Amino acid sequence: MDIVHVASEFAPIAKVGGLADVISGLSKALAKKGHRVTIFLPKYDCLDDSLIEDLQVLQKSFPIEESGILIQNTLWSAKYDGIDLILVEAHHPRDYFKRGKIYGEEDDSDRFLFFCKVASTYLSKHLPDVVHLHDWPTSSCSLFLKNSVRMVFTIHNLHHQGRCAPFNLERIGLAYEEEEMRDTQYDEAINLLRGAISSSNVITTVSPTYMKEILTPDCGCGLHEDLQKNKKKLKGILNGIDTDYWNPETDGFLDEKYNLETQKTGKKANKRKIQKHLGLPEDDKPLVTAITRLVPQKGPDLIYYGINKTIELGGQFVLLGSTHDPDMHKEFQELADHPNIAICLDFDDALSHQLYAASDMLLMPSIFEPCGLAQMIALRYGSVPLVRATGGLKDTIFDGKNGFTFSIPDNKGVAEVLEKGFAAYKTEEWESLISAGMQANLGWDASVDQYLEIYQ
């Protein structure tokens, strides 16, 4: 089967969050099954092209019209780990993909509408068997390619919907049905994600529980009625993780590699390494970590409380996070004055691997979590997840079996799971939790078969 993913991220060459890891992991799993997989991606100036192979010009001149003006693009072909890439270099007067970042610009709607028109124009002349779209940045491909190819649209996070004005679509020459595209919450606004819900052949979410949640008014972000109308083509498929990349037995970022049989000595060695590296006392206190973006979805106030509660219980805490909020940055950084707390507010991929290996517990008190990957990585590395039972966290972590869970997102819930974790630490129950986690099937095998079924 010839499968094309149109995406705004792809790990590790262009990554902001878990979306990049999911597209990479799913693509590799599909390729291993013998399918041809191609990723369409903007050629960002911040894209790490040192990680790709066979970079060469596919089409030097690929003009696209915007506001009545022809704008040149260059299409590049490349490979990453057996996956074909097509990278769009836009020679746009507004330097759409030369901003030093992937998202966070005032004209993000224009940037990704333009990218979608380039991708769709190319694909309309080279139709694959299926086009798989991911989140609002690529949702408008479903309008450009409507009724010409089978399209699957995955909602990774319904909170981000791609709202824009009608003129944004008009300037790119995109015809649309006003009723299907009008935003449900803001007058005169267009909702790109809503358009993909009606235009795609199949809609997927990244976990079964999140699929159920977004059908409700509380979690549907204004689109629950649209999703209910399209329920027959809606399916929840749990993400996996790349078990080759996330493997404590072969992880190149670890000084001391380990497996289930050697996890006691392996994790202790990695714990000592992290303690020394971050200036923490080198002892056997429980080490709790949080590895996350500090955005409202992730419950930063609950993480802040959890850090203090960990110290109260006699443990150590390492936060590896990122935030664009200077006040939040200052608030968390001040906690680092405590000898048993380390705060790292610049994302560091190597350090994330080392923390999964070194930590005894991972705290993940998400307000909502479509799937979540950190809890699955923690399981694989023998770190016991302490999570709120929502979305994909509810589908992967089971209280007292492979971690500890709480339901209501408040300080009391965080305190309860930390107290359970500390009470179980280094008991027979603890070894049972670690064993269950490290033996779990966390890869893409089961999920990729479900995707192949809906691709048909």
N, C-alpha and C positions, 0 to 999 in steps of 0.2 A: 504494500500500500504506500502511496505517495502522500505524506502528511506534512503540512506547512503550519508552523506556529508563527503568528504575528505577535510580537511582544515588545514591551518597553524596557525589559530587563532580561538578563541572562547571566547566570553565575558561571564562572567567577569574573567575567570580563566587564560586565556592566550591572552592578548590584547596588540596590538600596536596602531591600529587605528580603523576606522569605519568598516573595514572588519569583525572584531570580533563581533561587535554589529549586523551587518546584518545577519551573520550566526546564531547567537543566536536567534534573533528576528524571522527569517524565520522558524527556527526549532521549536520554541515554537508554532508558528501559525499552522504549519503542525500537530504537536502533538495534538493541541486542536481540530483539525478536525478529530481526531481518527486514524491517521496514525502512524506507527512505525517509529521513527526517530533515527538514530545512527550517531554520530560524530566520525570520525577517526582523531586523533590528536597526534602529538609527545608528549611524556611525558617530557617536558622541565624541567630542574632543577629550572627554575623560574616560573613554573606553580603553581598557588595557589591552592593546593589540600585541603586546609582547607574549601573550598567552595563546595566541591563535597561530595557525599554520596556513601556508599557501595563500596568503593575501594577494589578490590580483584583481585588476579591473575586469568586471563582468560586462559593463556597458558604460562607456565614458560619457556619453551624452544621453540623458533621459529627461526630456523637458516635461514639466507639469504646469498647468495653468492655475494661477491664483489671482483673483481680482482682475482678470483679463490680461494678465502679463505672464509670459512663458518664463519659468524659472528652471534653470538647469540643475540636474542632479547627476551624480556618478554612483553607479551601483558596483559594489565590490563583492567578490566571492571569497570565502575563507573556510577553514575547517577548525573545529575544536573537538577533540576527543571523539573523532568519527562522525560528528554532526556537521552538516553543511550549514554555512551561514551566508546570508545575503545582507550586506550592510549598506544603508542608504546615507550617502554623503550629500547633504542639501547645500547647494551654493546659493543660499537665500540671503537677500540683503539684510535681513534681520538676524542672521546667524543663528537659526533655530536650534542647532545642536552643537553650538560652540559657546556654551554658557558655563562650562566647568561643573555642571551638575545635570542630573537626569530630570528631576522635578523641581517644583517650587518657584516657577516663574509666572508672572502675571498673564502671559500669553500662552500658557500650557495648552489651552484648547486649540489655538491656531497651530501650534507646533505639532501636536499629535494628529490633528485633522489632516495636515499637510503630509505627514508621514504615512497615514492610512491611505491617502489618495495615491501616493507613489507606489506603495505596496500593492494596492488593489489594481492599479493600472497594469503593473507587471504581471500579477497573478491572473488577470483576465485573459492574458495572452499565453499563459503557461499554466493552465488549470490543473491543480493536483486532485487527488481523490477527496481530500477534506482540508478545510482551513480551520484551525483552532485559534480562537481569539481569547485574550486574557485582560480582564478588567477594562475600565473606561478608556484608557489611552488608545486601545486598538478596537474599541467597540464600533466606530464608524465604518470599518471595513465591512460590517454586516449590511450596511446600507449601500455602499459602493458595489458590493458583489451579490446583492440580493437576487435569489432565484437562479444564480449561475453555477453555484458549487455548494456542496454540503458544508454547513458551518456549525461549529460547536463554540459556544461562548461560556467561559468559566468566570464566575464571580468569586474572586479571591477576597474582596472586602467591599461590601455593599455601601459602606459609608462614603466612599469616593465615587461620584457618579458622573463627572464630566459635564457640569452645567456651563452653558454658554448662551450667547444671544443668537437670534435667527440669522443676523448678518454674518456670523462666523461660518455658518454652513453655506450661505449664499456666496460668499467670497471664494469658497473652494469649489463652487459649482455642484453642490450636493443637493439633489432633490430629496424631499422627505415628506412623510405624512404628518401634518401638524398635530393631529390628535394623539398619534403614537409617540411623538417626541416631546410634547409639552411637559414641562416639569410640574410635578404634582404639588410642590410647596411654594414655588416662586413664580409669580405672574410674569409673563413675557419671556421666561427663560426656556431654553431647550435642554433636554436631558439626554446625553448621548448613551448612557447605559440603558436607559428605558427603551431607546430605539433598538438596541441589540437584543433585548428581551423579546420583542415582538418579531424581529427580523431573522433571528437565528433558528436553526432546525432543532438544536438541543441546547439546553442551559444546564450547566453543572455548577455545583458549589463544592468546596474543598473538604467537606465532612458531612455525614448524614445528619448530625444534630444541628449544624448551622443551617442546613437546608430547611429543617423544620422551624427553626427560630425565625428565619427571614420571611416566613409566611404569616407571621403575626404582626399586629400593629406596633408592638413594643420594639421589635427588632427589624422590621421591614424597611425602615428609613424612608417611609412614604411610598414605597413601591410594592407593599405587600399585596395590594389588590391586583396589580399587574402580574405578580408572580403566582397568585392564586388562579388567575385566568389561564396562565400558561403552565399549570401544575403538571399536566400530562407530559410535557417535554422537559421537566425539571428532575435532576438526579443528583444526589449527594454522594461524592466519591472521595474517600479519605486520602489525603496526600500521603506519600511515603517520604523517606529520606534516602539520599545517596549513600548506601551502606559501604561502598568502596571508599568514598571520601571521608565519611564519618565512621572510622573503624579504629578503636584503641589498640588493636593488635598490629596495625601497619601505619598509624598516623605519624607522618614525618615531623609534625610540630612537637611531638612528645619525646623527651629524653628517655623515659622509661615506658616502653610499650607493654601492654598486658591483655589478657583475655579473662574469661570467667574464672578459670582455675587459678590464675595468678593475680587477680584483681586486688587482693588485700595488700600485697607488697607493692604492686604497681601503683595503686592509687596513693598509698602512703608516700612513695618516692616523689610522685608528681605534686602531692600536697606540700611536701617540704620545699620542693623547687619553687612553687608559687609563693609560699610564705617568705622565703628568702628574697625572691625577686621583688615582692611588694612591701617588704619591711614589716611583715607580721611576725609575732612571736612564733617560734617553731615548736609547736606542741600538738597534742592530739585533740584539741577542742573540735567540736563539729564545725565544719566550714560550709557556710551557706553562700550561694551565689545567685545573682540575677543577671541575665545576659539579654538586654532588651533596648529598644528605642524608648525613651521616656516621653511617650505621647499619651493623651488621655485614655486611649483604648487599653493601654498596658497597666493602668492603675498606679501611676507614680507615687501618689499619696500613700497607697497601701504598701508599696515597696519601701518608702521612707519609714513607715511604721515598722515594717518587718525587719529593717536593719536594726532599729533600736530594740525591738523585742528579742532579736537574736543575741544581742549583747547582754540584755537582762537575763537571758537563759544560760549565759556563760559560753557563747560561741563566738565565731569569727564570721565576718561578712565581707565579700568582695562584690562590688557592683561594676559591671562592664556595660556602660550605657552610652546613649548619645542624646543630646537635646539642643535645640536652637533657641531655647528660652534662657536668657542670661540670669534671670532670678532663680529659676529652677537649678541651673548649673551651680550657682553660688550656694544655694541651700544644700544640695547634695555634697558639694565639695567640702563644706564646713564639717561634715561628719567625719572626714578623713583625719581629723585631729585625734580621734580615738585610736589607741594603739592596735585594737583588734578590728579596725575597719579600713578597707582600701577602696578608694573610689577612682575609677578610670572612665573618663567621659569622652574618650575618643575611641571609635570602634577599631578593634585590632583583631583580625581574623586568627592569627596565630595564638593570641592570648585567649580567645574564645575556646579553642581546642584544649588549651592547657587548663582552663578553668573547669570545663566539663570533666576532665580527667582528675583534677585535684579536689573538686568539691565533693562533699557528702550529700548535699541537698541543693535543689534548684527551686527558687521561689518564683512563681508565675501567677500573680493574682489578677489576671486580666478581667476587665469589665465585660468585654466580649472578645472572642477569639475564633475566627472562622475555622482555622485548623490548628495552627501552632506547629512549629518544628522543634523548638528548643526542648520541649518535654520529651520528644522522641529521641533526640540526640542524647539528652541526659540519661534516659533509660539505657541506651547503648553503651554509655561510658560508666555505668554503675553509680550514677548520682540520682538520689531519690527525689522525684518531682513532688512539690507541694503546690497544688494548683486550685484555681476556682473551677468548679464543674460547669463549664459553658462551652458551646461549640465543639471543636475538635478535641479540646482538653477532656471533655466528658466522654468522648469516644475512645480515648487512649489511656487515661489514667483512672484506675479503679481503687477506691479507698481501702487501704489495708492489704491490697494485693500486689500492686507495683508502685504505690505512692500514697499520698494522702490528699483528700479533697475537701473543699468547703463550698457552700452554695451562695450565701449572701456576701456581696463584695464590701465587707467592712472590716475594721480593725479586729473585731472579735473573731471573725473567720480566719484571718491571718494568724492571730495568736493561737487558735486551736490547732491548725496544721503544724505550726512550728513546735508547739508543745508535744504533739503526737510524734513528730520526727525526732525530737530530742529524747523523748522517753524510749523510743525504739532503738536508738543509736547503739550499735555494737552488741545487740542482743540477737537471739536466734531469729526473731522476726525481721531484723535488719538484713541478715544474710538471705532470708527468703525473698525480701523485697528486691534486693540487688540481683539475685539469681533470676527472678521472674522478668525483670527489666532487660537484663543482658541477653536473655534467651528469646525475647519477643521477636516476631517477624515484623520488622519496621520498614522493609524495603518497598519497592514499587511493584513487585510481582503481581499481587492480587489486584491492585488498582489499575495497572496497565491493561489487564485483560478486560476490565470494565470499560475503559476508554475505547479499546479496540472494538468492543461490541457496539458502542454508540457511534463510532466512526462509520460503520457500515451503512 
